[in-house]
């Protein structure tokens, strides 16, 4: 009797194993419970509901049908992370695994052409065309798949379509716009040789810190919407006034097309205005033209036009940001990376890019989030919530724990920056246009300004590691050594940080 039971168990295990193998190798054996994809409205509603109830949404925790539906509604393009590591150099089997994935897709899709859209040369990540739900089910069973996500599902575009709301993860004062605004005299002080130091500099002791450090010798990488070709103080006059011996390099890795298969970057020029404001806040020259100066006025900049605006919605924006992170990671001159853009849920390829840059020793600052409409229910946004980044948010003048009217807060916040006055004024910056000024707000400018502060600290201590710079910033902040539950270490006393 015992022998018979043993044989029955062995037969069951063999039968089960064979069935699993058949499922992997025979598309006919994949059973689909729901054959029709969800609509984009249903998908968005489910995402919103999950964030409201659980705090975060993840494709990894979603059903096969839900993931396939979003891929189907997003130009049928999927992003796949694979292997034992995000870094190709750390995974000797990456080529074999990639080929295995592509072979499976070809088998289930029943075709061999127009499957692979792109294969990243630094990351274990590919973008592929997938139409069938059976393909998704089979791929998600593979042990070498780290993630499988929609690569072109446009959450913000759909939210705007169904709710009629302006989708921004950044406030109206720090989203796209080419406005120029005359500065209120109360919002700046004039410093030699004739530059306007924003009111916030005195609050953080930045002008006093310039006696010890001006950011010289440190290079900041900026991932944003580019830099205005018309603003000479962020171009040919980058070394105007007391700024000298430094460089600004402008790069473009964004493809301006709604079609994922399109190629060809559209240049480094800002077509939004946001990136220009961020570059100004962190490193505009200490000029003699009566224009606003940046925090680290002698730091170098390497700017990337990686997206068209501040919400990373769609294939080319997410791909551009991934490329910018990997290229900045491989740039040995860059010590700091600042990005004042994001998404309300994680994007695998961007996550890989952030981890790659972090593995190369970069100190990364990301905006904690800014909302003026439907995303007010969201906490700290992606990728600021990642442990590899320092999440920054904006607070009201003379406080460390009163967030700006449109800023996000949460446990992941590392530092705060005062950027909103009682009068409603934000931070003075260079305009998109020569000889003109503007204001910018939200967690965006708080992030760019904090990246500038990090440059001052690192310039004062050029032999320091990323962790030493970060620790000095923490030690010079409001709440050190105990973080505030929603505002991290609070405001940085920059003079203390550079002494």
Secondary structure, DSSP 8 states (H G I E B T S, - for coil): -HHHHHHHHHHHHHHHHHHHHHHHH-GGG---S--S---HHHHHHHHHHHHHHHS---STTS-HHHHHHHHHTTTTEEEEEESSSSBGGG-TTHHHHHHHHHHHHHHHHT--SS-EEEE-SSBSEEEEE---HHHHHHHHH-TTEEEEEESS--HHHHHHHHH-----SS-TTTSS--------GGGEEEETTTEEEEHHHHHTTHHHHTTT---TT-EEEEEEB-B-TT-GGGTTTTT-TT--S--EEEEE-----SSTT------SB-SSSHHHHHHHHHH----SSS-B--SSTT-EEEEEE--SSSB--SHHHHHHHHHHHHHHHT-TTEEEEEE--BBSS--HHHHHHHHHHHHTT-EEEEE--B-SSGGGG--S-BTTTSTTSEEEEEEETT-SS-B-TTB---TTEEEEEEEE-TTS--EEEE-SSTT-EEEE-HHHHHHHHHHHHHHHHHHHTTT--HHHHHHHHHHTBTTTTS-BTTTBT-BB-HHHHH-
